[in-house]
Amino acid sequence: MPVFEREVRVSAPLDDVWEFHATADGLVALTPDWMNLRVEESRGPDGEPDPAELTAGSVVVSSVRPFGVGPRQRWVSEIVAREERDGEAMFRDVMRDGPFPEWEHTHQFRAVGDLATIVHDRVVYELPGGRLGEAAGPLGFIGMEPMFRFRHRKTREILEA
């Protein structure tokens, strides 16, 4: 399956960057307006609605309508892993229902001293469309690059303020 990776250095402590990415509000803040994201529901691993923090087992149900065209597309993500270690943290979400046959997004964070963090995104995906989508898979970066460039720019804008 194709893999997309991108990283950015953020001039903010790891704890701040980690905390920002641990909520559904962080997801909303990092999604461009043209995606028309709507978080329909978020629940913790015990079924608790709107948890303060998304931990392993949490589920986020959202929908998007890119550029306001076509019907809303449902996207159900589950946090399948979440780890914190000295100077490092990560979480991984997997799309359980949505427009991609496969989507696994690993978010990694690494402290650089006390005042900076490297944010690394790695997405393993499969495009829709069967064999045609499989053949076009390596070109998926054309759509992902601007999305993640926006996410990383917005992360810096919010956390470096």
Secondary structure as GFF3:
##gff-version 3
##sequence-region A 1 161
A	DSSP	beta_strand	3	10	.	.	.	ID=ss1
A	DSSP	alpha_helix	14	21	.	.	.	ID=ss2
A	DSSP	alpha_helix	24	29	.	.	.	ID=ss3
A	DSSP	three_ten_helix	33	35	.	.	.	ID=ss4
A	DSSP	beta_strand	38	43	.	.	.	ID=ss5
A	DSSP	beta_strand	59	64	.	.	.	ID=ss6
A	DSSP	three_ten_helix	66	68	.	.	.	ID=ss7
A	DSSP	beta_strand	73	85	.	.	.	ID=ss8
A	DSSP	beta_strand	88	97	.	.	.	ID=ss9
A	DSSP	beta_strand	102	112	.	.	.	ID=ss10
A	DSSP	beta_strand	116	126	.	.	.	ID=ss11
A	DSSP	alpha_helix	130	136	.	.	.	ID=ss12
A	DSSP	three_ten_helix	137	140	.	.	.	ID=ss13
A	DSSP	alpha_helix	141	159	.	.	.	ID=ss14
###
